[in-house]
Each structure stands twice: as structure tokens, then as C-alpha cells.
Amino acid sequence: MSPEGLVTLSSRHGPKATMDRLEAEVMAKGMRVFARIDHAAGAVEVGLSLAPTEVLIFGNARAGTPLMQSAQTIGIDLPLRALVWQDASGATRLSYYDPAWLARRHEVGTGAADPVSKMSAATRTVVEAAIA
């Protein structure tokens, strides 16, 4: 069972290729990449193993600021994050929280409906391009 608001999709590519594709798509759409975190590499550093697991933190202040102006607490969930991971069967998955769900979670006002809609569409576009 997935956590509420979490979207998980299967990728046709391996974990590294999926993350590389996602990062390239995010930048091509004019969004900023704030960080790329390799949890598996971190595990190795402390003598543990972990299947490929990376997080990309990305966003655009033009899209996120109106949401924070409406409900500042959404700042805890912005910038957006996407998780690329390999499951126990070896399949590559990409998970992210739907921006529309985040907006509902933080009770973002209806005045920010257009930015929320655009953010959701942009996120879906880069994710779908990364996994295709």
C-alpha cells in the first residue's frame, strides 16, 4: 500500500539511466536541480548495502512561491522530490508526491489553483519522459 499522495511508476530504464533522464528533463524544462542524493552510496560509506536509491530535489521559485504565499507550511515539501529506486524484483521505480495532493495537505487556497495545476502537469511531464 502506497502512502497517500505518492505516485509510483515503473521505468523502462535502469535506476541510473532513469535518474539521469529525469535530471536532464527537469533542467530542459527550466527547473532548477537543487540536489541529487545517492542513498545507496551513503550506505556503502558506512558498510551497509542498499539497492539503487536516489532522490532528486528540484523546482522553480516562480511555481512554488505562490503556493507558499497561500500556505507557508508547504515549504516543508518544496522544492519537489522524486525518488528513483530498484525494488526487490530488480524493477526500476520512480516515486513522487503529487503537487495537487501536497496543496490539499497544506490547505493551499483556491487562488493558487492555477500554479498547482501547472506544477502537477510539469512534474508529470518530466517523470513520464524519464521513464519512457
N, C-alpha and C positions, 0 to 999 in steps of 0.2 A: 504494500500500500504506500503510495507516494504522499509526502506531506502536502497539505493544502496549498494550492497555488503553484506547485512545482510542475514544470513541463519537462518530460524526459523523452528524448527521441533517439532513434538508432542512427548511427552514421555508417556510410558505405566505406569509410576510410579507417585506418588505424588511429590510435589516440594522438600521436604526434602530428600526423598529417591533418587530422580534424582540427586540432588546436591551431596549427599554422594557418589553415584555411580560414578559421574563424577570425584570427587576429588580422589577417590580410583584408577580409571583408569589412571588419569594423573600421579599419583605417581608410579603406576605399570609400566608405560612406561618410567620411569626415568626422567620425567619432574619435575620441582620444582613448588610447590604451594607457591605463594608469599602472597596471602591474600584471605580470604573468607569474603565477606561483606554482611551482612544481612540488607537490606534496610527496611524491614518490622519491624524489631526490633528497628531500628533507629526511625522510625515513631512513634512507641509506646512510646519511650522515650520522645517525645515532644507532646504527647497527640493526635496523629493522627493515622488513620488506613490505612493500605496498604495491599493488597493481598500479599501472599508469593512472595518475590522478592529477589534473592540472586545473587551476582556476584562472580565468581571465577577468580582470576588473576593467570596465570600460564605460564610457558615457559621453555626454555632451551637456555642458552647462546651460545651453540655450533650451534644451528639453527638460533638464532636471530642475532648474531654478524655479519655474512656475509651480511645480509640484511642491517644492519646499516652501514657497511663499504661501501656499494654501495650507500645508500641514508640515511644519518644520521637522516633525519626527520621522518623516520619510527619509530624511538624510541618513538615518542608520542603515537604510537599504540601498542607498545610492552612493557612488555610482553602481551601475548594474554589474552582476557577476554571472559568468557561465562556467559550469563545471564539465570538463571532458574527462571521462573515466572508462576503465575497462572492467566489465563485470566478470563474474566467476566463470562464465562460459567463453570468455575471450571476446565478446562483442563490445564494440565501442559505443558509448552513450554520451549524449550531451544533455545536460540539465540546466534549467534556469527558472527563476521566478518570473511569472508573467507580470509585466509592469501594471496592467489593469488590476491584478489581484493585490499588488503592493499598494496601489492607490486606494483600493477599498479597505485594506488592512489599516491604513493610516488615516482613513476618512478624509481624503483629499476632496476638496469642494468641487461642485459641478462646474465651476468656472475654469477648471483645469482639464476638463474632459477632452478637449482637442489635443493638448500636449500629451496626455496619457494615451490617447488613441494612436498618435503618431509614434510615440515611443514603443508601444506594443508592436505596431506594424514594422518599424525599423529593426527591432530585436528579432522578430520572426524572420524577416528577410535575410539578415546576416546569418542566423542559425541555419536556415534552410539551405543557403548557399554553401555553408561549411560542411554540411552532412551529405550533400548531393553527390 
